[in-house]
Amino acid sequence: MPSLWLLTYRFLLIPLMWIASVLGAIFNKKMRVRLAELRRFPAVSPCASKPRIWIHAASMGEFEQVITIAELLHPEWSIVASFTSPSGLAHGRRMSHLLDASFLLPLDSLRSMRRLVDAVSPTVVLYSRYDVWPVMLSVLSQQGVKSMLVNATAPSRLNAPLRGFYQWMYSSLSKVYAVDDESASTLRRLTSKSVDILNDTRYDRILAVTTRVEPQKSSSLTTVIFGSVWEQDIEILRGAIEDGLPDGLRLVIVPHEPSPSIVQRIGTVLPVRRSSDLDSIVGSIDHIVVDTVGQLLRLYGLSHAAFVGGGFGFNVHSVAEPAAFAIPVASGPNYGRSVDAKALVATGGLEVITTSNELRTWLSDVVLDAERRTALGAANRQWLVDRAGSSQVVAEQIRGLIDCSGS
């Protein structure tokens, strides 16, 4: 007999989600792109010659976190990927060397999922972080397909009604890997299946990517990257500049969204040149504002230290990426939602800045002290290296599922 949650989800929530997406497409370009893409059934065919893993991720960031797993399985496995967002799909399509197919996940209806699972014919399905879908899981379970959730964190809301929903949903997963003790403890109350603690697989990806970026640090100037900064971060920087920056520093400011108004505003805080006007950031001795996207990770490779934005707003952005380049890191005080930030604060590798004066002190006492800067940076990278290796564990677990099934 179908459960109350299944009936509610299929006959109430799914229709409401469809109506919301249609109405949203009237006003939102991304939703219009998504609806247009979903009109075409994914061009994917079953693969009989080797096992197939189907990776699902909400968007580009979640997919990046499991790419190393896919690379470890390729080419012995056929790999396909689905996404919830059009930006994730665009990223997947740029990885045709790794993926046999990439597509948007359709609405989580029984008809759509049965048709899609039959077409993909996966051996194993891997979910990244949180974006699991109940009907899809149910169909996979009915067909005997193993499913695994990696880098799992506990749901943020677990009141009584939602707890029942999550228990119904997570019960269909074959295996869960949680990123920390707190998440594992919560998830174990939601499923009787195995929940193990395993470091985040994105550490492997960060180390792999940063290893490919050749550091190009200036020997004459100490470069500090202000990465993914928002208005509040810029105000703290303004105060430090008004008090007088220490000599010998070059600032490279990377707005979270480099809109013309933000780029212009940064120019009122500090005399800067726009990166789009330069042949090379490396050879410049000027302060720079980066007015294009997709540059931040590479820029950390030419910096001696990094201030990561977002810490005066909702939450600090990734501090693991600059840490991988063996440089000291600072941020604003709102870092509590970041597991990495909390860990690096505990080790002393992340300096918490609350005022312009504290920022200026960090720049003069830490960043310009080569010995101290080098020691902190080396400890930051080692912290990341110590947490690497989870992708190999997951890849072996996936291979083991095949061995156990006798395929």
N, C-alpha and C positions, 0 to 999 in steps of 0.2 A: 504493500500500500504506500503510495507516495507520501512523503513527509510534508508537514505543514510548511516548512521552510521551502521545500522544492516547489510546492504549489504557489506560494506567495511570490517567490522569485520569478518563476516562469510566467505566471499569468497577471502579475501586477507590476513588479519592478522592471522586468525586461520591456514590456510595452511603454512604461513611463520613460525608460532610458531612450527608447527609439524616438518617442515624441520630443523629448528634450534635445536630442541630437539634430532632429529635423528643424526645430525652431531655432536652435543655436546656430545652425548653418546660415540662417538669414543674416546674422550679425557678425559671425566669426569666420574669417577666411580659412583658418586651419580646419574647422569643422566642415566647411564646404569641400575642402580638399579630401578630407577623410570620407565623406559620403560619396564623392565621385569615385574614389578608389574602390570603395566597397561594392560598387555596382558591377565590378569585374571579379569573377571568381578566380582565386589564386592559381597561377599557372605552375602547378607542381604535380609531379607524377610519382607513383610508388617506385621504390628502388629495391629490386630483388637481389642485386649482386652483393650487397653489404648492409650492415645494420645502419639504421638512420636515427639520429637524434634531432628532435624538434626543440629549439630554444625559443622561449617566449619572454619578452621584456617589454616593459611599458614604453620606454623611449631609448634614445641613444645612450644616455648615461648608464642605465641598468644593463644594457647589452654590452657596453665596453667592459663592465665588471666581470663578465664571464667569457670574454673572447679567448683568454689563455686556455680555458678548458676546451673550447672548440679547436684551438690550434693543436692541442695535445692529442685530440682524437682524429684530426685530419691527417692524411686522406683515407685512413682505414674506414672511417665512417662517412656516410652521407650526412650533411648538415643543412638544415633549413631553419629559418628564423621568422617569427611573427612579432608584430609590434602593435601597440595600442595607438601610438601617435604617428602622424605623417613624418615628423622629423626623424623618428627612429627608423622608419621604412627607408627614407632617403639615405641614411647612414648604412643600412643593411645592403642596399643596392650598390653602394660603393665597395662592397666587400665580396664581389663575385668570385674572387680567387679562393674564398673560404666557404661561401654559402652556395648551395645548389639552387636555392630559391629563397626569396624573402617576400613577405606580404603582410597586409594589415589583418589583424584578427577581427573577424566579423562579430556581429551581435551574438551574445552568448545564449542563443536559442537552441532548442533540441534539434531542430531540422538542420540549422546551419552547422552545428558542431558535428553531427553525425556525418554529414556530407564532407566536411573538411577533414575529419579524422580518417575517413575512408580514403580520401584523395592523398593525404600525406603518408598514411600508413607508417607511423613512427614505431620504432623499437622502444625508445625512451623519450620522455618529455622532461625538459629542464626549465623550471621557472626561476627567474632572477629577482630576488629580494621580496616582492610582495604582490605582484600583479597576477594573482591566480583567479580563475573563473570557475564557478561551481558546476555549471552544466558541462563545460568542457572536461573538467575533472571526472564528472560522473560518467560521461561517454567513454573516456579513456579507461576508467576502472572496469566498466562493463565489457570492454574489448580486451582486457588483460594487459593493457599497456602500463608499464611502470612510470611513475611521475616523481620528480624530485624538486624540492624547493631549496635553493642555496642562498646564503647571505640573508637569511630570514631575520626580521625584527618583529617584536611583538606589536600587534595592532594597537593604535594609540587610544582607541575607545573600546572599552570592554564592559559596558553596562549589561544588565541581565538579558535583555532581548538580543543584543548583538553577540553576546557570548554564545547563545544557541546557534546563531547564524554561522559564526566562525567554526564552531564544533562540527556543524554539518558539512561545511566546506572543506576544512582541513582533514577530515576523516578519510577522504579519498586519496590523499597523498601517500606515496609509498615510503618516502624518506624526507626528513627535514634537517637542514643544517642551519643552526642559529649562530649569530655573530657574537653573542655574549651570554653570561649566566642569567641575567635578568630576562632577556628575550626567551631563552630556552625554558626557563621556569614557567613563564606564561604560556608558551606554546605547548608545553607538556600537559597543561590543563585543557587544551583544546583538541588534542588528538591522542589516540592510544598508540599511534605509530612511533617509530624511533625518532627522537629529536636529539641530535648531537651538537656539541659546540665546536665550531671551526672558524678560524680567522677568516676575515673577508677575502674573497678571491680577487677583489680589485687591487689588493697590494701587489699581487703578481703582475697584473696589467700595468700598474703605475711603474714598477721597477723595469719591466720590459720596454716600455715606451721611453722612459727617461734614459735608459742605457743607450738607446739609439740616437739621442740628442747630444751632439757634441758640445760640451761647455765652451763658451767663448767669452770669458770674463776679461774685462779691461784691466790692464796692469797699472794704469795711471789714475783711474777713478774707481771709487767704491759704488757699485750700482745697487740700488734698492728698488725692487718691483713692488708697486702698490697694486695688487691684483684683485679684480672683481670688486672694485670699490663703488660704494653708493654715496649719496649726498652726505650722510652722517659721517662717513669716513673722510670725505673731502673736507668737511668742516674741522675735524680734528687736525688734519694735515695743515689747513690754513693757519690754525693757531700756532702750530710748531714753526711754520715758515715766518710768521709775523714776529716771533721771538728770536728768529735768526737761526737758519740751518747751520750745522757744523760744516766747516770747509772740507772739501774733498769728496763730496757726495754728488752722485747723479741719480735723479729720480726718474723712473719710468712708470707712468700712471696708466693703468688699464681699467677703464670703467666697465662695470658689469654689462651695461648697455651703452655703447658709444654713440648715443644720439647727438646730433649737432648741438643741441642746447647744453648737454653735459660736457662735451668737448670744449665748447666755448667757455663754460663756467670754470673749468679747470685752468683755462688760460688766464682767468682773472686772479687765480690763486698763486700761480707760478709762471714765469716766462717759459713757455714750452714750444717745441716744434712738433708738428703732427707726423706720425710715423708714415703716413701715406705720401708725405713730401720727401722722404729720405730714401736713398738707395740702400742704406744699411743702418740699422740701429746700433750694431756693434761698433762701427767706426765713428759714431757721433759722440761729441763731448757735451751735448746739450741735454737739458731736461726734456723728456718726451712724453706726449700723450698718444696712446695707441688708439687710433680711430677706425680700426678694422677688427673683425672678430676672428676667433680661431688661432690666436697668436700666443695665448698666455703660457701654455706648457713649455713652448720653445723658449719664451723669454725668461722663464725661471732658470734656464741653463746658462744665461749670461749675467745672472745676478749674484750678488754676494749675500743678500738677505731679502726677505719678503715680508711685507705686511699684507695679510689676507683680509679682504673686505667682508662685509655682512655682519660683523660682530657688534655693530651698534644698531642693528635692525633685528630681523627675525632670528637669524642664525648665521654663524660664520660659514664661509664657503670652504672648499677642500684645503686642508692644511697638509695632507699627506703628499700632495704633488710637489710643493716646494721642499718639503722635508726629504723627498727622494733625491734631490739635487745636493744634499749635504750642506744646507744653509740654515741659519737661524730664522725663526718665524715669529711674527707677532700678529695680534688681532685685537678687536674690541672685546668687551666683556660678555657678550651673549654667545657663548660657545657650548652651552649645556646640552644641546641637541646633537652635538657632534661627538661620537665615540672617540675619534682620532684626536680631536682638540682636547678633550678631557684627559686623555692619556698623555699627550705631549705637555700639557700644563703640569701634570704630576711629575714628569721627568725633568722639567725645567727647559724643555726644548721650544715651548711656545710661551712667549711673553704676552701677558694680558695688559692691554693699554686702555686706560679710562679717560685720560686727559691729554691735551696737547703737550703739556710739560713732560708727561711720562713718555710720550712718543719721542720728543726731542732727546730725553735722557737715554732711551734705548738706542737711538741712532748714534749718539756720541760715545756711550759707555760700552755698548755691545757691538754694534755694526762696524764702528771704526777701530775697534780693538781686534786686530787680525788674529791674535792667538786665541782669544776668547771666542771669537766668531767661528774659527775653524773647529774648535773643540765642540761647540754646540752643534754645528752643522754635521760633524761626523757622528755624533750621538743620535741626531735625528734620523740620518739615513740608516744607521744600525738598528734603530727601533723598527724601521720598516722592514729591513732584511730579516729580522728575527720573527716577523709575522708572515713571511712569505711561505709558499709551498702548498696552500690549500687547493689550488687548481689541480695539482697532481693527485691529491687525495680524492677529489671528486671524480676526476677522469678515471682513476682506478676503480672507484666504486661503480661507475657507469659500466665499465668493461666487465666488472664482476656480476652485474645483473644479467648480462648475456651469458656468461659462463654458467651461472646458476640455473638459467632457463634451458641450457643445453643447446642453444642456437649456435 
